[in-house]
Amino acid sequence: MIDLQRRRVAAGLGAACAAAVLPSLYPLAARAATWPGHAVTFIVPFPAGGPVDTTARFTTQPLGQLWSVPTVVDNKSGAGGIVGAQFAAKAEPDGYNFFFASIHHAVLPSLRDNLSYDISRDFVPVGMAAVFPIVLVVNASLPVNTVSELIAYAKDNPGKLSFSSSGTGGGTHLAGELFNAMAGVRIQHIPYRGSAPAMQDLLGGQVQVMFADGPSAVPHLKGGKVRALGVGNPTRSSMLPDVPTIAESGLPGYEAYSWSGVMAPKGTPPDIVKRMNADMVKVLSDPATAKGMIAAGAEPKPGTPEQFGDFLRDEIVKWRDLIKTANIKLE
């Protein structure tokens, strides 16, 4: 009789525990099954019209059509991407807030020691969205036609070459410093406030070299004042299929390009992250979406959350080591 009572008590406790646990699991399961039930917000930490914003709009518009709910692109620009990242890190992790990170967010931890967020700790990767080619261009008066010739010229003429960028610590600056380090040359960096003035001085001959983002470079290549020697992508760019990669044109192993990918605040339900990734892959693989993005200077690059997480970790280490070696500091 006593054993029977003990078994009944144990069974009752087990049922009580299950009842206590199951309600906490049901909301997650229900949200994942019915998600999204209303508008989804995508925080973009840069102004409207830039490459990350353009990628966000090409991505989120078809997602909204797929889900039959509104998608909101919320531009929270400032401090080179910091303001938007800070805001996104504090957003509710309910599956209705996402964040378009970029190469800046892999670089910033090595340039600033007072960030209020940690890109690896406070977010979970959802998936890569796009890459943006960085193009090595030179003023047409420079007597070089390949990367190998540029390296040889820089070694034969120390101190005579300079390269422009859109600003210290940005992707185009780091692309130049990586080139210097790998090629064993010293082309002097001249920072500008944006790509437009940097390109203008390249056209005018005040600087001889520029590591330019694709949309800034392409319109000027047909004018004859600048020529492209290579792209920093690991494979040839869809924007410039006839231009070799820098790696194949004289500097094996070189890779430097900008990118953007989607992240979610830490704590976002894994089932929603998985569903979001699958839907991103679907829309970014659509030929019409890909064609529009390529025309705007962005190349779709969908992948898994794990692939994006590994890529981000590699980028953080890569640029951290270069920043330390080259002693790069924000002005």
Residue, then its C-alpha position, 0 to 999 in steps of 0.5 A: m500500500i505504501d509503495l502504491q501511494r509513493r508511486r501515485v505521489a511521484a506520478g503526481l509530481g511528474a505531471a505537475c513538473a510537466a505542467a509547469v514546463l510545457p506552458s513556457l515552451y508553448p509560446l515559442a512553438a506557437r510563435a514559430a509556427t505562426w510567424p510572422g503575424h505582423a510587420v517585421t522591422f529590419i534595422v539598417p545602421f546606415p543612411a538610405g541609398g547606400p549599399v547596405d540600405t539598397t541590399a536591405r530593400f531588395t531583400t525585405q520587399p520580396l520577403g514581405q510579399l512572401w509573408s503577406v505582412p509589411t516589412v519596415v526598413d528602419n535607417k538608424s545611421g550614425a558613428g559608422g554603424i554604431v548607432g544602429a547596432q546599439f539600437a538593434a542589440k537592445a531590440e526585443p528578441d521576438g522574431y520581429n526585429f532584425f539587423f543588417a550588419s556589414i564589414h564595419h561591424a567586424v572592424l569596429p571592435s578593433l578600432r574602438d574599445n568603448l562599444s556598448y555592444d558585442i557583435s558576437r555576443d549580443f546577436v545571432p547570425v541569420g545569413m549573409a545577404a550580399v557582397f560588394p566588390i572593391v575594385l583596384v583602379v588607377n589613374a590612366s596616366l600611371p604606366v601599369n596595366t596589371v596588379s603585378e606591374l603596379i607592385a613592381y612600379a611601387k617597389d621601383n618608385p618608393g614614396k611616389l604613390s598614394f591611394s585614396s579611400s572613403g575614410t580611415g578604417g573603412g573597407t576601402h582603406l583596409a583593402g589598401e592596407l592589406f594590399n600593402a602588407m601582402a605585396g610588401v609595398r608602401i602606397q601612402h593612404i589619403p583618407y577622404r570624407g566619402s567615395a565621391p571626393a576620393m574618386q574625384d582626386l583620382l580622376g584629377g591625378q592628385v592620387q594615383v590609386m584607389f580601392a573603390d567600391g564597385p558603384s563608385a568605380v564602374p561609371h568612370l571606367k568607360g571615360g578613359k581616365v581610370r582603369a581597373l586592375g582587379v577586384g578584391n572578391p575571391t571570384r570575378s565580379s558579376m559587375l565587371p566580368d572582364v576584370p580579373t581578381i587581384a589574386e589572379s592578376g598578381l597577388p595570390g591569396y588576396e581577398a578584400y570586399s565589403w558585405s552585408g548580412v542579417m543578424a537577430p538580437k540574442g534570444t530570438p527563437p531558433d526556429i524563427v531564425k531558421r525560417m528567416n534564413a530559409d526565406m532569405v535564401k529563397v528570395l535572394s536566389d530569385p533571378a529577378t531579385a539577383k538581377g536588380m541587386i547586381a545592377a545596383g552594385a550588390e551581389p547576392k550571397p545567401g548561405t546558412p546561419e552557421q556559414f555566416g557566423d564562421f565568416l564573421r568570426d574570420e573577418i573579425v580576426k583578419w581585420r584585427d590582425l591587419i589593424k594591429t600590424a599596420n597601426i591603424k587608428l581612427e582620427 
